[in-house]
């Protein structure tokens, strides 16, 4: 009997090989049961006929692997093994492998039921706690998760089950490379959109371990992610032969090894942590966290793997309170494509969050540099060493500012990594520039941000001491905070928009309105800007003066309405992206944008939902319903903002580029490709 359709789905997911599926298929017996064809097989362990329901198929495949591949003898394997909870003996484990030296004690416990991973893990945790089993496995035939139980009942993921002649330590101590992480990533991606994200893992880790560790969750997880990113890059660039961020040796030895790796990372990427900062997790808690994180590859082509995780961590502090949420990467990419920053131009984000605009501006410019040099781009683009031109661009041209200290550190981390040790991300209050001198004179601040600050000062228009009002940036992209009014008169006084028509100071002004004026001050004549704003700023009668202020100083290039779900689950506020270019008639001052009263404006609205009402990403699907991937293996988020590597239809960005070319806007790309599959 050949491999049948009922096993084809399991084979397609890759957990079990065609040979394993064929071996089971060869034993199948088909029988008419009350007018319907039912399938049966002789159980590989029990030797009796069993009905092949979906969960039984998975169990039989695992029994064959345990006995025929891993070498466990039938005498050590039990099926439907009773688990005792006090007087309750009704629970049954699907498969149990017994200990070689203590034949009545479970060594491995399996659950092969369909359902959610979290529910299966909780059931296995209770079984392991009741029996003392050191290993637990959950599998639904598509995915398999293997855990090593640590006292007091923590589950630490391990790469695979030990064979009969291996110990747990043999598996844990196996050297890992980046290829190992790619294998684990491929295993997870068999579940598609249902697979756990790094954010899900951190939430789980926080609930199970960190909540009782007596530490600042953000700080300790940030340290571990920072350290692991460094370890991956060092291994990929051959500075070390194998990964060191591993749950190996004793808890005490692990604490020493991870601290040393953290110290090494701080030297490579300074200014994110204090020189004497230490990992504050206890050895036991650290061992569980490292075991949970070790199998994740954090680097990919655009750093989006860690972006959701950082957003979750930062949002637990101050982000949401001020109405600022990290901008989705597909919105950022649209802005970058539309404004088209070049290698010669300076770029700044004045409310940088997790550095999305600056990092993606880097990627955009780097790709152009590498294309010009005839260099290819791998799926580990962010981890690959870059030509000196790329590093020079980051050091000299890319800047970011934010008032939230945690966001600045995240942003510096990502910029340092992307820029290979260079960053100009500064912890400053963008709006309160009159007090910058007080901040920059602090020794601790200067030690961290001094180099970037000196580079930023060189871009001032006025060289007078303390005058940080106007700068000469070519491109500005930002998503400033929506919520909250500024009421301090000393902060409001420098702003035109903070004064009424009669010249008197307003009692309160929306934070985002001040950002509009402040952002324009950062731009040179002819400079261009993309800024995310609440939709009301574009059509509220009370904001007419703001619109007049903008049009007096800028050419409005475009207004792109984003889908109402864009910032869910954080907020349902309707938003649009405003694109402008400052008027300029002087070619020596900046790109020409001659002032005119009559000109065309590009308007567009996102129609395709990228995020559903629950705040979950919506992905592009193939004709057969499977999730579509790009050249880097990433799932493609659904939207109509731009053409994703020729795999989706042209969108708003391509339409704007054609508009910009027709309007002879100087920053429009010289050539436009049109791909509409």
Secondary structure, 3 states (H helix, E strand, C coil): CCCCHHHHHHHHHCCCCHHHHHHHHCCCEEEEECCEEEEEEECCCCCCEEECCHHHHHHHHHHHHHHHHCCCCHHHEEEEEEEEECCEEEEEEEEEEECCCCCCCEEEEEECCCCCHHHHHHHHHHHHHHHCCCEEEEECCCCEEEEEEECCCEEEECCCCCCCCCCHHHHHCCCCCHHHHHHHHHHHHCCHHHCCCHHHHHHHHHHHCHHHCCCCHHHHHHHHHHHHHHHHHHHHCCCCCCCCCCCCCCHHHHHHHHHHHHHHHHHHCCCCCCCCCCCCCCHHHHHHHHHHHCCCCCCCCCCHHHHHHHHHHHHCCCCHHHCCCCCCHHHHHHHHHHHCCCCCCCEEECCCCCCHHHHHHHHHHHHHHHHHCCCCCCCCCCCCCCCHHHHHHHHHHEEEEECCHHHHHHHHHHHHHHCCCCCCEEECCCCCHHHHHHHHCCHHHHHHHHHHHHHHHCCECCCCCCCCCCECEEEEEECCCCCCEECCHHHHCCCHHHECCCCCECCCEEHHHHHHHHHHHHEEEEEEEEEEEECHHHHCHHHHHHHHHHHHHEEEEEEEECCCCCCCCCCCCCEEEEEEEECECCCCCCCCECCCCCCCCEEEECCCCCECCCCCECECECCCCCECECCCCCECECCCCCCCCCCCCCCHHHHHHHHHHHCCCCCCCCCCCCCCC
